[in-house]
Amino acid sequence: MAFAANPLALSVPEPAFESWLRDSGYLEILDQRTTAAAAASSCAANSKAVPAVTAGFFVSLFSRIFTFLSLFTFNPFAKLTAEDFAGVTPSWSHSFIGCCDSYSFPSSPSQARLRVQENVKRYARNYAYLFILFFACTLYKMPVPLFGLISCLALWEFFKFCSDRWGLAKYPVTRLCLIRVVQCATAIVLIFFNVQLALFCALSVSYAGIILHAAFRKLTPATKQPSRRRVWW
């Protein structure tokens, strides 16, 4: 039995619908639709003959490898702003880590890009704390860079103490020249004590951890911050 088309029904193009989902904050629906479409195509491929299934296995394997390599071809911090670090830190157990069902392999590079850019914005404060933890652990294993970093901090504290004691704020030119001298001394200390090596190790581990977690972590409904109302007395 054929049904006649409803003239009052709205037909929304697919790109417009996806744009509306992005603007409305329902990105988890777009993530679920992409995963469901990939699962449907996989089931259709498995229902064919055995040689086709074998070929489909290699196609799926190379597709996953291509998706994994695509994670390192774009900037995950493109949509990151300073306001993302000013909000409340998401819960480590419920929001950031989640359960086993909260993770899945991205079905396409576009889905991986969507997850990474959105999760980096949502968990920016969590990733920042993890970087500080990795950097502290790296310095713990490298006592010489740790001594160099402490020396740089002590150098700047000594400059601040001298600036306040001598009243260098009244002499901006002299103060600027001394700042340049302290900056050069800081760079020499950092290079001499190999602090850049510890920073590079911490950045590498943190970047890899951010990419993997953000790509495999499913998108969840965005939690809106409670609006603050002004009370006029």
C-alpha positions in Angstrom: 0.0 0.0 0.0 1.5 3.3 -1.0 1.0 6.4 1.1 0.7 9.9 -0.4 3.3 12.5 0.5 2.3 14.8 3.3 2.4 18.4 2.0 2.9 19.7 5.5 6.0 17.6 6.1 9.3 19.4 6.2 12.2 18.1 4.2 15.5 19.3 5.6 18.7 18.7 3.6 21.3 16.6 5.3 24.0 19.3 5.4 21.5 21.8 6.9 20.5 19.2 9.5 24.1 18.5 10.5 24.8 22.3 10.7 21.8 22.7 13.0 23.0 19.9 15.2 26.4 21.6 15.5 24.9 25.0 16.3 22.4 23.6 18.8 25.0 21.6 20.8 23.7 18.1 19.9 26.9 16.8 18.5 26.5 13.5 20.2 23.5 12.8 17.9 25.8 13.4 14.9 28.4 11.1 16.4 25.9 8.3 17.0 24.5 8.6 13.5 28.0 8.3 12.0 28.7 5.2 14.1 25.3 3.6 13.2 25.9 4.2 9.5 29.3 2.6 9.7 27.9 -0.4 11.6 25.1 -0.8 9.0 27.6 -0.8 6.1 29.8 -3.3 8.0 26.8 -5.7 8.5 25.9 -5.4 4.8 29.5 -6.3 3.8 29.5 -9.3 6.2 26.3 -10.7 4.6 28.1 -11.3 1.3 30.2 -14.3 0.2 33.3 -15.5 1.9 35.8 -14.0 -0.6 34.0 -10.6 -0.3 34.1 -10.8 3.5 37.9 -11.5 3.3 38.4 -8.5 1.0 36.1 -6.4 3.3 38.3 -7.4 6.3 41.4 -5.9 4.6 39.5 -2.9 3.5 38.2 -2.3 7.0 41.8 -2.8 8.4 43.3 -0.3 6.0 40.4 2.1 6.7 41.1 1.9 10.4 44.8 2.5 9.9 44.0 5.5 7.6 41.6 6.9 10.3 44.3 6.4 13.0 47.0 8.2 10.9 44.6 11.0 10.1 44.5 11.9 13.8 48.0 13.5 13.4 47.2 15.5 10.2 45.1 18.3 11.7 45.3 20.7 14.5 43.3 19.5 17.5 43.5 22.9 19.2 42.0 24.8 16.3 38.7 25.6 18.1 40.3 25.9 21.5 39.9 29.3 23.2 40.9 30.9 26.5 37.3 30.6 27.8 37.6 26.8 27.7 40.1 27.0 30.6 37.9 29.4 32.7 35.0 27.0 33.2 34.5 24.3 35.8 36.7 21.2 35.5 34.6 18.2 34.3 34.4 15.3 36.6 37.3 12.9 36.2 35.4 9.7 36.8 32.0 10.4 35.2 32.7 12.8 32.4 36.4 12.5 31.6 37.0 8.8 32.0 33.5 7.4 31.8 32.8 3.7 31.5 33.8 1.1 28.9 30.8 1.9 26.7 32.0 5.5 26.5 34.8 4.6 24.0 34.7 3.4 20.4 37.0 3.5 17.4 36.1 6.4 15.1 34.5 5.1 12.0 35.9 7.8 9.6 38.5 10.6 9.7 35.6 13.1 9.8 34.2 11.5 12.9 37.7 11.5 14.5 38.1 15.1 13.7 34.7 16.0 15.2 35.5 14.1 18.4 39.0 15.5 18.9 38.0 19.1 18.4 34.9 18.9 20.6 36.5 16.8 23.4 39.6 19.1 23.5 37.3 22.0 24.1 35.2 20.2 26.8 38.1 18.6 28.7 40.7 21.4 28.3 41.2 21.8 32.0 41.6 18.0 32.5 44.3 17.9 29.7 46.1 20.8 31.3 46.3 19.1 34.6 47.6 15.9 32.9 50.3 17.9 31.2 51.4 19.4 34.5 51.5 15.9 36.0 53.5 14.5 33.1 55.9 17.4 33.2 56.4 16.9 37.0 57.0 13.2 36.5 59.5 14.0 33.8 61.4 16.4 36.0 61.3 13.9 38.8 63.2 11.5 36.5 65.6 14.3 35.4 67.0 16.1 38.5 69.3 18.3 36.4 66.5 20.0 34.4 64.5 20.2 37.7 67.4 22.2 39.2 67.5 24.4 36.1 63.8 25.1 36.3 64.0 26.0 40.0 67.0 28.2 39.2 65.0 30.1 36.6 62.1 30.6 39.0 64.5 31.8 41.7 66.1 34.2 39.2 62.8 35.8 38.3 61.8 36.1 42.0 65.1 37.8 42.7 64.5 40.2 39.8 61.0 41.0 41.1 62.4 41.6 44.6 65.1 44.0 43.3 62.6 45.8 41.1 60.3 46.5 44.0 63.2 47.4 46.3 64.9 49.8 43.9 61.7 51.2 42.5 62.5 50.3 38.9 58.9 51.1 37.9 59.9 54.7 37.8 62.6 54.0 35.2 60.8 51.9 32.5 63.8 51.9 30.1 66.1 50.6 32.7 63.6 48.0 33.8 63.0 46.9 30.2 66.7 46.4 29.7 67.0 44.4 32.9 64.1 42.2 31.7 65.8 41.4 28.5 69.0 40.5 30.4 67.0 38.2 32.7 65.3 36.6 29.7 68.7 35.9 28.0 70.0 34.4 31.3 66.8 32.3 31.6 67.3 30.9 28.0 70.9 30.1 28.8 70.0 28.3 32.0 67.2 26.3 30.3 69.5 25.2 27.5 72.5 24.4 29.8 70.4 22.2 32.1 68.4 20.6 29.2 65.0 21.7 30.5 63.8 21.8 26.9 64.3 18.0 26.8 62.0 17.4 29.7 59.5 19.9 28.2 59.6 18.0 24.9 59.1 14.7 26.5 56.1 16.0 28.5 54.6 17.6 25.4 55.0 14.5 23.3 53.4 12.2 25.9 50.6 14.7 26.6 49.9 15.3 22.9 49.6 11.5 22.2 47.4 11.0 25.2 45.1 13.9 24.3 44.8 12.7 20.7 44.0 9.1 21.6 41.6 9.9 24.4 39.7 12.6 22.5 39.4 10.4 19.4 38.1 7.3 21.1 35.9 9.1 23.7 32.3 9.3 22.5 30.6 12.7 22.5 28.2 13.2 25.3 25.4 15.8 25.7 26.9 19.2 26.4 26.2 20.4 29.9 25.2 24.1 29.9 26.6 26.3 32.6 23.9 27.6 35.0 23.0 31.2 34.2 23.8 33.7 36.8 21.0 36.1 37.6 21.7 39.5 38.9 19.8 40.4 42.1 19.1 44.1 42.5 18.7 45.2 46.1 
